[in-house]
Amino acid sequence: MSDVDNAMRKKLGVVRQALEEHLAAINENTTEIQALFDYLHDLDVKFDKISQRLDHFELQQEPAKPSVAPLERLEKKVFLVLYTEESPLSFQEIAGKAQLPVALISESISSLTSKGVPLVRSFFNDQQFVKLDPQFKEIQAKENVVNLSLQSFME
């Protein structure tokens, strides 16, 4: 029986050695995982600080006021039609509301765009529709960027 005991003890020793090696590997991996977790936590804290600084910077900075070149009389008429409408209009609808020939509308729209008036264009059934950019419309209402006045329409 002593041979059997010795053989069993040897086998148990081998198993114990394998378990100890496995436990050591688990401990090393746990340490590495903890180090990576700490590193990611530090990065997260740094990202939060950068985000706070960026938010603070954005709050201090005034939004850029759009620059629009002075508009001619026909351009002002087309602009006013677009400004007073909520939905996109076709060139024919703009011409009707501005009481201008359709041929002048395309030219006026191009001129408005080149002078800095942001327009939103869309197509439906091979027909182009145009409307004033909603953000610009809001800025125009608050700051009169285009410099529209009642007197400018009387001239």
DSSP file (Angstrom, degrees, kcal/mol; ACC not computed):
  #  RESIDUE AA STRUCTURE BP1 BP2  ACC     N-H-->O    O-->H-N    N-H-->O    O-->H-N    TCO  KAPPA ALPHA  PHI   PSI    X-CA   Y-CA   Z-CA
    1    1 A M     >        0   0    0      0, 0.0     4,-3.0     0, 0.0     5,-0.2   0.000 360.0 360.0 360.0 -24.8    0.0    0.0    0.0
    2    2 A S  H  >  +     0   0    0      1,-0.2     4,-2.8     2,-0.2     5,-0.2   0.854 360.0  53.4 -66.3 -32.0    2.8    2.4    0.5
    3    3 A D  H  > S+     0   0    0      2,-0.2     4,-2.4     1,-0.2    -1,-0.2   0.906 110.7  47.0 -65.6 -39.8    3.5    2.3   -3.2
    4    4 A V  H  > S+     0   0    0      2,-0.2     4,-2.6     1,-0.2    -2,-0.2   0.910 112.9  49.6 -67.5 -41.0   -0.1    3.2   -3.8
    5    5 A D  H  X S+     0   0    0     -4,-3.0     4,-2.9     2,-0.2    -2,-0.2   0.928 112.0  47.8 -61.9 -45.0    0.2    6.0   -1.2
    6    6 A N  H  X S+     0   0    0     -4,-2.8     4,-2.5     2,-0.2    -2,-0.2   0.911 112.3  48.8 -63.4 -41.8    3.3    7.3   -2.7
    7    7 A A  H  X S+     0   0    0     -4,-2.4     4,-2.5     2,-0.2    -1,-0.2   0.911 113.1  48.0 -64.8 -41.1    1.8    7.3   -6.2
    8    8 A M  H  X S+     0   0    0     -4,-2.6     4,-3.1     2,-0.2     5,-0.2   0.917 111.3  50.1 -65.2 -42.3   -1.3    9.0   -4.9
    9    9 A R  H  X S+     0   0    0     -4,-2.9     4,-2.5     2,-0.2    -2,-0.2   0.902 111.0  49.4 -63.4 -40.2    0.8   11.6   -3.1
   10   10 A K  H  X S+     0   0    0     -4,-2.5     4,-2.4     2,-0.2    -1,-0.2   0.940 113.0  46.5 -62.6 -45.8    2.8   12.3   -6.2
   11   11 A K  H  X S+     0   0    0     -4,-2.5     4,-2.4     1,-0.2    -2,-0.2   0.920 113.5  48.4 -63.8 -42.9   -0.3   12.7   -8.3
   12   12 A L  H  X S+     0   0    0     -4,-3.1     4,-3.1     1,-0.2    -1,-0.2   0.868 110.0  53.3 -64.5 -35.5   -1.9   14.9   -5.6
   13   13 A G  H  X S+     0   0    0     -4,-2.5     4,-2.8    -5,-0.2    -2,-0.2   0.904 109.1  48.4 -64.0 -41.2    1.3   17.0   -5.5
   14   14 A V  H  X S+     0   0    0     -4,-2.4     4,-2.4     2,-0.2    -2,-0.2   0.915 113.6  46.8 -64.4 -42.8    1.2   17.4   -9.3
   15   15 A V  H  X S+     0   0    0     -4,-2.4     4,-2.6     2,-0.2    -2,-0.2   0.922 112.8  49.6 -64.8 -43.6   -2.5   18.4   -9.1
   16   16 A R  H  X S+     0   0    0     -4,-3.1     4,-2.6     1,-0.2    -2,-0.2   0.919 111.1  49.7 -60.9 -43.5   -1.7   20.8   -6.2
   17   17 A Q  H  X S+     0   0    0     -4,-2.8     4,-2.3     2,-0.2    -1,-0.2   0.910 111.5  48.5 -61.6 -42.8    1.2   22.3   -8.2
   18   18 A A  H  X S+     0   0    0     -4,-2.4     4,-2.4     1,-0.2    -2,-0.2   0.905 112.1  49.2 -64.4 -41.4   -1.1   22.8  -11.2
   19   19 A L  H  X S+     0   0    0     -4,-2.6     4,-2.7     2,-0.2    -2,-0.2   0.892 110.5  50.2 -65.3 -39.5   -3.7   24.4   -9.0
   20   20 A E  H  X S+     0   0    0     -4,-2.6     4,-2.4     2,-0.2    -2,-0.2   0.903 111.6  48.2 -65.4 -40.6   -1.1   26.8   -7.5
   21   21 A E  H  X S+     0   0    0     -4,-2.3     4,-2.2     2,-0.2    -2,-0.2   0.912 112.8  48.8 -64.0 -41.4    0.1   27.8  -10.9
   22   22 A H  H  X S+     0   0    0     -4,-2.4     4,-2.3     2,-0.2    -2,-0.2   0.912 111.4  49.3 -64.4 -42.5   -3.5   28.3  -12.1
   23   23 A L  H  X S+     0   0    0     -4,-2.7     4,-2.5     2,-0.2    -2,-0.2   0.892 110.2  51.2 -63.4 -40.7   -4.2   30.4   -8.9
   24   24 A A  H  X S+     0   0    0     -4,-2.4     4,-2.4     2,-0.2    -1,-0.2   0.906 110.1  49.5 -63.3 -41.5   -1.0   32.5   -9.5
   25   25 A A  H  X S+     0   0    0     -4,-2.2     4,-2.5     2,-0.2    -2,-0.2   0.901 110.7  50.2 -64.6 -40.5   -2.1   33.1  -13.2
   26   26 A I  H  X S+     0   0    0     -4,-2.3     4,-2.7     2,-0.2    -2,-0.2   0.925 110.6  49.6 -63.1 -44.0   -5.6   34.2  -12.0
   27   27 A N  H  X S+     0   0    0     -4,-2.5     4,-2.4     2,-0.2    -2,-0.2   0.902 111.0  49.5 -62.1 -41.2   -4.1   36.6   -9.4
   28   28 A E  H  X S+     0   0    0     -4,-2.4     4,-2.4     2,-0.2    -1,-0.2   0.929 112.5  47.3 -63.0 -44.5   -1.8   38.1  -12.1
   29   29 A N  H  X S+     0   0    0     -4,-2.5     4,-2.8     2,-0.2    -2,-0.2   0.893 110.7  52.1 -64.5 -39.2   -4.7   38.5  -14.4
   30   30 A T  H  X S+     0   0    0     -4,-2.7     4,-2.5     2,-0.2    -1,-0.2   0.917 110.3  48.5 -62.5 -42.9   -6.8   40.1  -11.6
   31   31 A T  H  X S+     0   0    0     -4,-2.4     4,-2.3     2,-0.2    -2,-0.2   0.913 112.8  48.0 -62.8 -43.0   -4.0   42.5  -10.9
   32   32 A E  H  X S+     0   0    0     -4,-2.4     4,-2.3     2,-0.2    -2,-0.2   0.909 111.9  49.4 -65.3 -41.8   -3.7   43.4  -14.6
   33   33 A I  H  X S+     0   0    0     -4,-2.8     4,-2.5     2,-0.2    -2,-0.2   0.909 111.1  50.0 -63.3 -42.0   -7.5   43.9  -14.9
   34   34 A Q  H  X S+     0   0    0     -4,-2.5     4,-2.5     2,-0.2    -2,-0.2   0.898 110.0  50.5 -64.0 -40.2   -7.5   46.1  -11.8
   35   35 A A  H  X S+     0   0    0     -4,-2.3     4,-2.2     2,-0.2    -2,-0.2   0.913 112.0  47.3 -63.7 -42.5   -4.6   48.2  -13.3
   36   36 A L  H  X S+     0   0    0     -4,-2.3     4,-2.7     2,-0.2    -2,-0.2   0.892 110.9  51.9 -65.5 -39.6   -6.5   48.6  -16.6
   37   37 A F  H  X S+     0   0    0     -4,-2.5     4,-2.4     2,-0.2    -2,-0.2   0.926 110.3  48.3 -62.0 -44.3   -9.7   49.5  -14.7
   38   38 A D  H  X S+     0   0    0     -4,-2.5     4,-2.3     2,-0.2    -2,-0.2   0.902 111.5  50.7 -61.9 -40.9   -7.8   52.2  -12.7
   39   39 A Y  H  X S+     0   0    0     -4,-2.2     4,-2.3     2,-0.2    -2,-0.2   0.927 111.1  47.7 -62.8 -45.6   -6.3   53.5  -16.0
   40   40 A L  H  X S+     0   0    0     -4,-2.7     4,-2.4     1,-0.2    -1,-0.2   0.870 110.3  52.8 -64.1 -36.5   -9.7   53.7  -17.6
   41   41 A H  H  X S+     0   0    0     -4,-2.4     4,-2.3     2,-0.2    -1,-0.2   0.921 108.6  49.8 -64.5 -42.8  -11.1   55.5  -14.6
   42   42 A D  H  X S+     0   0    0     -4,-2.3     4,-2.2     1,-0.2    -2,-0.2   0.911 111.2  49.5 -61.0 -42.3   -8.3   58.1  -14.8
   43   43 A L  H  X S+     0   0    0     -4,-2.3     4,-2.7     1,-0.2    -2,-0.2   0.904 109.0  52.5 -62.8 -41.1   -9.1   58.6  -18.5
   44   44 A D  H  X S+     0   0    0     -4,-2.4     4,-2.2     2,-0.2    -2,-0.2   0.905 108.9  49.5 -62.1 -41.8  -12.8   59.0  -17.7
   45   45 A V  H  X S+     0   0    0     -4,-2.3     4,-2.1     2,-0.2    -1,-0.2   0.915 111.8  48.9 -62.8 -42.8  -12.0   61.7  -15.1
   46   46 A K  H  X S+     0   0    0     -4,-2.2     4,-2.5     1,-0.2    -2,-0.2   0.902 109.9  51.2 -65.0 -40.6   -9.8   63.5  -17.6
   47   47 A F  H  X S+     0   0    0     -4,-2.7     4,-2.8     1,-0.2    -1,-0.2   0.902 108.7  52.0 -62.9 -40.3  -12.5   63.3  -20.2
   48   48 A D  H  X S+     0   0    0     -4,-2.2     4,-2.4     2,-0.2    -1,-0.2   0.914 109.9  48.7 -61.5 -42.4  -15.0   64.8  -17.8
   49   49 A K  H  X S+     0   0    0     -4,-2.1     4,-2.4     2,-0.2    -2,-0.2   0.918 112.6  47.7 -64.0 -43.2  -12.6   67.7  -17.0
   50   50 A I  H  X S+     0   0    0     -4,-2.5     4,-2.7     1,-0.2    -2,-0.2   0.913 111.4  51.4 -63.3 -42.2  -12.1   68.3  -20.7
   51   51 A S  H  X S+     0   0    0     -4,-2.8     4,-2.6     1,-0.2    -2,-0.2   0.904 110.1  48.9 -62.0 -41.7  -15.8   68.2  -21.3
   52   52 A Q  H  X S+     0   0    0     -4,-2.4     4,-2.5     2,-0.2    -1,-0.2   0.913 112.1  48.4 -64.2 -42.3  -16.4   70.7  -18.5
   53   53 A R  H  X S+     0   0    0     -4,-2.4     4,-2.6     2,-0.2    -2,-0.2   0.912 112.1  49.1 -64.2 -42.0  -13.8   73.0  -19.9
   54   54 A L  H  X S+     0   0    0     -4,-2.7     4,-2.7     2,-0.2    -2,-0.2   0.917 111.4  49.2 -64.1 -43.7  -15.2   72.8  -23.4
   55   55 A D  H  X S+     0   0    0     -4,-2.6     4,-2.1     2,-0.2    -2,-0.2   0.921 112.1  48.8 -60.3 -43.9  -18.7   73.5  -22.1
   56   56 A H  H  X S+     0   0    0     -4,-2.5     4,-1.6     1,-0.2    -2,-0.2   0.911 112.1  49.0 -62.0 -42.9  -17.4   76.5  -20.2
   57   57 A F  H  X S+     0   0    0     -4,-2.6     4,-1.7     1,-0.2    -2,-0.2   0.914 110.8  49.7 -63.4 -43.9  -15.6   77.7  -23.2
   58   58 A E  H  < S+     0   0    0     -4,-2.7    -1,-0.2     1,-0.2    -2,-0.2   0.859 109.2  52.3 -65.1 -35.3  -18.7   77.4  -25.5
   59   59 A L  H  < S+     0   0    0     -4,-2.1    -1,-0.2     1,-0.2    -2,-0.2   0.840 110.3  48.1 -69.9 -31.9  -20.8   79.2  -23.0
   60   60 A Q  H  < S+     0   0    0     -4,-1.6     2,-0.3    -5,-0.2    -1,-0.2   0.808  97.4  83.4 -76.3 -29.8  -18.4   82.1  -22.9
   61   61 A Q  S  < S-     0   0    0     -4,-1.7     3,-0.0    -5,-0.1    -4,-0.0  -0.587  78.5-132.9 -81.1 131.5  -18.1   82.4  -26.6
   62   62 A E        -     0   0    0     -2,-0.3     3,-0.1     1,-0.1    -2,-0.1  -0.593  30.7-103.1 -78.9 142.1  -20.9   84.3  -28.4
   63   63 A P        -     0   0    0      0, 0.0     2,-0.2     0, 0.0    -1,-0.1  -0.386  43.8 -99.7 -64.9 143.5  -22.4   82.6  -31.4
   64   64 A A        -     0   0    0      1,-0.1     3,-0.0    -2,-0.1    -3,-0.0  -0.443  32.4-131.9 -67.1 129.7  -21.2   84.0  -34.7
   65   65 A K        -     0   0    0     -2,-0.2    -1,-0.1    -3,-0.1    -3,-0.0  -0.717  27.9-115.5 -82.6 125.3  -23.6   86.5  -36.2
   66   66 A P        -     0   0    0      0, 0.0     2,-0.6     0, 0.0    -1,-0.1  -0.304  23.8-133.7 -63.3 144.0  -24.1   85.7  -39.9
   67   67 A S        -     0   0    0     49,-0.0     2,-0.5    79,-0.0    79,-0.1  -0.877  24.2-177.2-102.8 125.1  -23.0   88.3  -42.3
   68   68 A V        -     0   0    0     -2,-0.6    48,-0.2    77,-0.3     3,-0.1  -0.984  22.7-130.3-125.3 127.5  -25.4   89.2  -45.1
   69   69 A A        -     0   0    0     46,-2.3    46,-0.1    -2,-0.5    48,-0.0  -0.366  47.0 -80.0 -68.3 153.3  -24.5   91.7  -47.8
   70   70 A P        -     0   0    0      0, 0.0     2,-0.3     0, 0.0    -1,-0.1  -0.259  51.2-130.2 -56.9 140.4  -27.1   94.4  -48.5
   71   71 A L        -     0   0    0     75,-0.4     2,-0.1    -3,-0.1    41,-0.0  -0.674   9.8-125.1 -97.5 147.8  -30.0   93.2  -50.6
   72   72 A E     >  -     0   0    0     -2,-0.3     4,-2.3     1,-0.1     5,-0.2  -0.314  38.1 -96.1 -78.3 171.1  -31.5   94.9  -53.7
   73   73 A R  H  > S+     0   0    0      1,-0.2     4,-1.8     2,-0.2     5,-0.1   0.904 124.3  45.5 -59.5 -46.6  -35.2   95.7  -53.9
   74   74 A L  H  > S+     0   0    0      1,-0.2     4,-2.3     2,-0.2    -1,-0.2   0.896 112.4  52.0 -65.7 -39.2  -36.2   92.5  -55.7
   75   75 A E  H  > S+     0   0    0      1,-0.2     4,-2.9     2,-0.2    -1,-0.2   0.881 107.3  53.2 -64.1 -37.4  -34.1   90.4  -53.4
   76   76 A K  H  X S+     0   0    0     -4,-2.3     4,-2.6     2,-0.2    -1,-0.2   0.887 107.7  51.2 -64.2 -38.6  -35.8   92.0  -50.4
   77   77 A K  H  X S+     0   0    0     -4,-1.8     4,-2.0     2,-0.2    -2,-0.2   0.941 113.3  43.9 -62.8 -47.0  -39.2   91.1  -51.9
   78   78 A V  H  X S+     0   0    0     -4,-2.3     4,-2.4     1,-0.2    -2,-0.2   0.918 113.7  51.6 -64.9 -42.4  -38.2   87.4  -52.4
   79   79 A F  H  X S+     0   0    0     -4,-2.9     4,-2.9     1,-0.2    -2,-0.2   0.922 108.4  51.2 -59.5 -44.5  -36.6   87.3  -48.9
   80   80 A L  H  X S+     0   0    0     -4,-2.6     4,-2.0     2,-0.2    -1,-0.2   0.878 108.6  51.3 -63.1 -38.3  -39.7   88.7  -47.3
   81   81 A V  H  X S+     0   0    0     -4,-2.0     4,-0.7     2,-0.2    -1,-0.2   0.943 114.5  43.3 -62.5 -46.6  -41.8   86.0  -49.1
   82   82 A L  H >< S+     0   0    0     -4,-2.4     3,-0.6     1,-0.2    50,-0.5   0.874 112.7  53.6 -66.3 -36.5  -39.5   83.3  -47.8
   83   83 A Y  H 3< S+     0   0    0     -4,-2.9    -1,-0.2     1,-0.2    -2,-0.2   0.850 109.2  47.3 -67.7 -35.1  -39.3   84.9  -44.3
   84   84 A T  H 3< S+     0   0    0     -4,-2.0     2,-0.4    -5,-0.2    -1,-0.2   0.562 100.7  80.3 -86.0  -7.5  -43.1   85.0  -43.9
   85   85 A E    <<  -     0   0    0     -4,-0.7    47,-0.3    -3,-0.6     4,-0.1  -0.800  55.1-166.2-103.0 142.6  -43.6   81.4  -45.0
   86   86 A E  S    S+     0   0    0     -2,-0.4    -1,-0.1     2,-0.1    -4,-0.0   0.809  73.2  57.9 -89.9 -36.2  -43.1   78.3  -42.8
   87   87 A S  S    S-     0   0    0      1,-0.1    43,-0.1    44,-0.0    -2,-0.0  -0.587  97.6 -89.4 -98.0 158.1  -43.2   75.7  -45.5
   88   88 A P        -     0   0    0      0, 0.0     2,-0.3     0, 0.0    43,-0.2  -0.333  43.4-150.5 -63.0 145.6  -40.9   75.4  -48.6
   89   89 A L  E     -A  130   0A   0     41,-2.7    41,-2.8    -4,-0.1     2,-0.1  -0.899   8.7-126.7-119.7 147.4  -42.2   77.2  -51.7
   90   90 A S  E  >  -A  129   0A   0     -2,-0.3     4,-2.3    39,-0.2     5,-0.2  -0.427  35.1-105.5 -80.2 166.3  -41.7   76.5  -55.4
   91   91 A F  H  > S+     0   0    0     37,-0.6     4,-2.5     1,-0.2     5,-0.2   0.871 122.8  54.0 -60.8 -36.2  -40.4   79.2  -57.7
   92   92 A Q  H  > S+     0   0    0      2,-0.2     4,-2.3     1,-0.2    -1,-0.2   0.905 108.8  47.9 -65.6 -40.8  -43.9   79.7  -59.1
   93   93 A E  H  > S+     0   0    0      2,-0.2     4,-2.3     1,-0.2    -2,-0.2   0.901 112.1  49.3 -66.2 -40.2  -45.3   80.2  -55.6
   94   94 A I  H  X S+     0   0    0     -4,-2.3     4,-2.6     2,-0.2     5,-0.2   0.929 110.4  51.1 -62.9 -44.5  -42.6   82.7  -54.7
   95   95 A A  H  X>S+     0   0    0     -4,-2.5     5,-2.1     1,-0.2     4,-1.0   0.908 110.9  48.8 -60.1 -42.7  -43.2   84.6  -58.0
   96   96 A G  H  <5S+     0   0    0     -4,-2.3    -1,-0.2     1,-0.2    -2,-0.2   0.918 114.8  43.0 -64.4 -44.0  -47.0   84.8  -57.2
   97   97 A K  H  <5S+     0   0    0     -4,-2.3    -2,-0.2     1,-0.2    -1,-0.2   0.833 119.4  42.9 -73.3 -31.8  -46.5   86.0  -53.7
   98   98 A A  H  <5S-     0   0    0     -4,-2.6    -1,-0.2    -5,-0.2    -2,-0.2   0.557 105.2-129.1 -88.3  -7.8  -43.8   88.5  -54.6
   99   99 A Q  T  <5 +     0   0    0     -4,-1.0    -3,-0.2     1,-0.2    -4,-0.1   0.937  65.7 127.3  56.2  49.8  -45.7   89.6  -57.7
  100  100 A L      < -     0   0    0     -5,-2.1    -1,-0.2    -6,-0.2    -2,-0.1  -0.911  68.7 -91.5-129.2 157.0  -42.6   89.1  -59.9
  101  101 A P    >>  -     0   0    0      0, 0.0     3,-1.3     0, 0.0     4,-0.7  -0.424  34.0-122.6 -66.5 145.7  -42.0   87.1  -63.1
  102  102 A V  H >> S+     0   0    0      1,-0.3     4,-1.0     2,-0.2     3,-0.8   0.827 109.3  66.7 -57.7 -33.3  -40.8   83.5  -62.5
  103  103 A A  H 3> S+     0   0    0      1,-0.2     4,-0.7     2,-0.2    -1,-0.3   0.818 100.2  49.6 -60.2 -31.5  -37.7   84.2  -64.6
  104  104 A L  H <> S+     0   0    0     -3,-1.3     4,-2.5     1,-0.2    -1,-0.2   0.706  97.1  70.5 -80.3 -19.8  -36.4   86.6  -61.9
  105  105 A I  H <X S+     0   0    0     -3,-0.8     4,-2.8    -4,-0.7     5,-0.2   0.932  95.9  49.4 -66.8 -46.9  -37.0   84.2  -59.0
  106  106 A S  H  X S+     0   0    0     -4,-1.0     4,-2.2     1,-0.2    -1,-0.2   0.920 114.2  46.5 -58.1 -44.4  -34.1   81.8  -59.9
  107  107 A E  H  X S+     0   0    0     -4,-0.7     4,-2.3     1,-0.2    -1,-0.2   0.904 113.0  49.3 -64.4 -42.2  -31.7   84.8  -60.3
  108  108 A S  H  X S+     0   0    0     -4,-2.5     4,-2.6     2,-0.2    -2,-0.2   0.888 109.7  51.4 -65.6 -39.5  -32.9   86.3  -57.0
  109  109 A I  H  X S+     0   0    0     -4,-2.8     4,-2.2     2,-0.2    -2,-0.2   0.928 111.4  47.4 -63.2 -45.2  -32.5   83.0  -55.1
  110  110 A S  H  X S+     0   0    0     -4,-2.2     4,-2.4    -5,-0.2    -2,-0.2   0.907 112.6  49.9 -61.8 -41.5  -29.0   82.6  -56.4
  111  111 A S  H  X S+     0   0    0     -4,-2.3     4,-1.5     2,-0.2    -2,-0.2   0.899 108.5  52.0 -65.1 -41.9  -28.2   86.2  -55.5
  112  112 A L  H  <>S+     0   0    0     -4,-2.6     5,-2.5     1,-0.2     4,-0.3   0.923 111.2  48.2 -59.4 -44.3  -29.6   85.7  -51.9
  113  113 A T  H ><5S+     0   0    0     -4,-2.2     3,-1.5     1,-0.2    -2,-0.2   0.922 110.3  50.3 -62.9 -44.8  -27.4   82.7  -51.5
  114  114 A S  H 3<5S+     0   0    0     -4,-2.4    -1,-0.2     1,-0.3    -2,-0.2   0.757 107.0  56.2 -67.5 -22.9  -24.3   84.5  -52.7
  115  115 A K  T 3<5S-     0   0    0     -4,-1.5   -46,-2.3    -3,-0.2    -1,-0.3   0.439 127.9 -94.6 -89.4   0.4  -25.0   87.4  -50.4
  116  116 A G  T < 5S+     0   0    0     -3,-1.5    -3,-0.2    -4,-0.3    -2,-0.1   0.557  76.6 139.8 104.7   8.6  -25.0   85.0  -47.4
  117  117 A V      < -     0   0    0     -5,-2.5     2,-0.5    -6,-0.2    -1,-0.3  -0.771  48.7-135.8 -86.1 116.1  -28.7   84.2  -46.8
  118  118 A P        -     0   0    0      0, 0.0    15,-2.2     0, 0.0     2,-0.3  -0.594  26.6-175.1 -78.3 124.8  -28.9   80.5  -45.9
  119  119 A L  E     -B  132   0A   0     -2,-0.5     2,-0.6    13,-0.2    13,-0.2  -0.876  22.1-137.5-117.9 150.0  -31.6   78.6  -47.8
  120  120 A V  E     -B  131   0A   0     11,-3.4    11,-1.8    -2,-0.3     2,-0.4  -0.941  24.2-163.6-106.7 120.5  -32.8   75.1  -47.5
  121  121 A R  E     +B  130   0A   0     -2,-0.6     2,-0.3     9,-0.2     9,-0.2  -0.818  11.8 172.6-106.6 144.0  -33.5   73.5  -50.9
  122  122 A S  E     -B  129   0A   0      7,-2.5     7,-3.5    -2,-0.4     2,-0.4  -0.973  20.0-139.3-144.4 159.2  -35.6   70.4  -51.5
  123  123 A F  E     +B  128   0A   0     -2,-0.3     2,-0.3     5,-0.2     5,-0.2  -0.963  20.3 169.4-124.0 138.3  -36.9   68.5  -54.5
  124  124 A F  E >  S-B  127   0A   0      3,-2.3     3,-1.1    -2,-0.4    -2,-0.0  -0.953  74.4  -8.1-147.8 127.2  -40.2   66.9  -55.0
  125  125 A N  T 3  S-     0   0    0     -2,-0.3     3,-0.1     1,-0.3    -1,-0.1   0.912 128.3 -57.0  51.2  48.0  -41.6   65.6  -58.3
  126  126 A D  T 3  S+     0   0    0      1,-0.2     2,-0.4     0, 0.0    -1,-0.3   0.746 114.8 118.0  58.0  26.8  -38.7   67.1  -60.2
  127  127 A Q  E <   - B   0 124A   0     -3,-1.1    -3,-2.3   -37,-0.0     2,-0.3  -0.983  62.0-129.5-125.5 135.5  -39.6   70.6  -58.8
  128  128 A Q  E     - B   0 123A   0     -2,-0.4   -37,-0.6    -5,-0.2     2,-0.4  -0.651  20.9-167.8 -87.2 137.0  -37.3   72.6  -56.6
  129  129 A F  E     -AB  90 122A   0     -7,-3.5    -7,-2.5    -2,-0.3     2,-0.4  -0.942   3.4-164.8-122.0 146.0  -38.6   74.1  -53.3
  130  130 A V  E     +AB  89 121A   0    -41,-2.8   -41,-2.7    -2,-0.4     2,-0.3  -0.973  11.8 167.5-133.1 142.5  -36.9   76.7  -51.2
  131  131 A K  E     - B   0 120A   0    -11,-1.8   -11,-3.4    -2,-0.4     2,-0.2  -0.979  40.9 -95.0-147.0 161.0  -37.3   77.9  -47.7
  132  132 A L  E     - B   0 119A   0    -50,-0.5   -13,-0.2    -2,-0.3     5,-0.0  -0.521  50.0 -98.6 -74.5 139.4  -35.3   80.1  -45.3
  133  133 A D     >  -     0   0    0    -15,-2.2     4,-2.5    -2,-0.2     5,-0.2  -0.399  31.4-134.7 -57.7 127.1  -33.0   78.2  -42.9
  134  134 A P  H  > S+     0   0    0      0, 0.0     4,-1.9     0, 0.0    -1,-0.1   0.854 102.8  50.3 -58.4 -38.2  -35.0   78.1  -39.6
  135  135 A Q  H  > S+     0   0    0      2,-0.2     4,-2.1     1,-0.2     5,-0.1   0.912 112.2  47.3 -66.7 -40.9  -32.0   79.1  -37.4
  136  136 A F  H  > S+     0   0    0      1,-0.2     4,-3.0     2,-0.2    -1,-0.2   0.890 108.5  55.9 -65.5 -38.0  -31.3   82.0  -39.6
  137  137 A K  H  X S+     0   0    0     -4,-2.5     4,-2.0     1,-0.2    -1,-0.2   0.899 108.1  48.2 -60.4 -40.5  -34.9   83.0  -39.5
  138  138 A E  H  X S+     0   0    0     -4,-1.9     4,-1.7     2,-0.2    -1,-0.2   0.911 112.1  48.3 -66.4 -42.8  -34.8   83.1  -35.7
  139  139 A I  H  X S+     0   0    0     -4,-2.1     4,-3.3     1,-0.2     5,-0.4   0.903 110.2  52.8 -64.2 -40.6  -31.6   85.2  -35.8
  140  140 A Q  H  X S+     0   0    0     -4,-3.0     4,-2.0     1,-0.2    -1,-0.2   0.898 107.8  51.4 -61.2 -40.9  -33.2   87.5  -38.3
  141  141 A A  H  < S+     0   0    0     -4,-2.0    -1,-0.2    -5,-0.2    -2,-0.2   0.869 119.2  35.9 -64.7 -35.7  -36.2   87.9  -36.0
  142  142 A K  H  < S+     0   0    0     -4,-1.7    -2,-0.2    -5,-0.1    -1,-0.2   0.862 134.7  18.5 -85.6 -37.7  -34.0   88.8  -33.1
  143  143 A E  H  < S-     0   0    0     -4,-3.3    -3,-0.2    -5,-0.2    -2,-0.2   0.451  86.2-129.9-120.8  -2.0  -31.2   90.8  -34.7
  144  144 A N    ><  +     0   0    0     -4,-2.0     3,-0.9    -5,-0.4    -4,-0.2   0.933  36.3 173.7  49.4  55.4  -32.5   92.0  -38.1
  145  145 A V  T 3  S+     0   0    0      1,-0.3   -77,-0.3    -9,-0.2    -1,-0.1   0.849  75.6  50.6 -60.6 -37.8  -29.4   90.7  -39.9
  146  146 A V  T 3  S-     0   0    0    -79,-0.1   -75,-0.4   -76,-0.1    -1,-0.3   0.620 107.0-129.4 -79.2 -12.9  -30.8   91.5  -43.3
  147  147 A N    <   +     0   0    0     -3,-0.9     2,-0.4     1,-0.2    -2,-0.1   0.953  38.4 177.8  63.4  52.8  -31.6   95.0  -42.2
  148  148 A L        +     0   0    0      3,-0.0     2,-0.3     4,-0.0    -1,-0.2  -0.716   3.2 168.0 -85.2 134.4  -35.2   95.0  -43.4
  149  149 A S     >  -     0   0    0     -2,-0.4     4,-0.7     1,-0.1     3,-0.4  -0.971  46.9-117.1-141.7 158.9  -37.2   98.2  -42.6
  150  150 A L  H >> S+     0   0    0     -2,-0.3     3,-0.8     1,-0.2     4,-0.8   0.864 115.3  57.9 -62.2 -35.6  -40.5   99.5  -43.7
  151  151 A Q  H >> S+     0   0    0      1,-0.2     4,-1.0     2,-0.2     3,-0.6   0.845  96.2  62.3 -65.3 -33.6  -38.7  102.5  -45.3
  152  152 A S  H 34 S+     0   0    0     -3,-0.4    -1,-0.2     1,-0.2    -2,-0.2   0.791 104.6  48.6 -65.0 -24.9  -36.7  100.2  -47.5
  153  153 A F  H << S+     0   0    0     -3,-0.8    -1,-0.2    -4,-0.7    -2,-0.2   0.662 104.4  59.5 -86.2 -16.8  -39.9   99.0  -49.2
  154  154 A M  H <<        0   0    0     -4,-0.8    -2,-0.2    -3,-0.6    -1,-0.2   0.695 360.0 360.0 -81.2 -19.8  -41.2  102.5  -49.7
  155  155 A E     <        0   0    0     -4,-1.0    -1,-0.2    -3,-0.1    -2,-0.1   0.496 360.0 360.0 -73.5 360.0  -38.2  103.4  -51.9
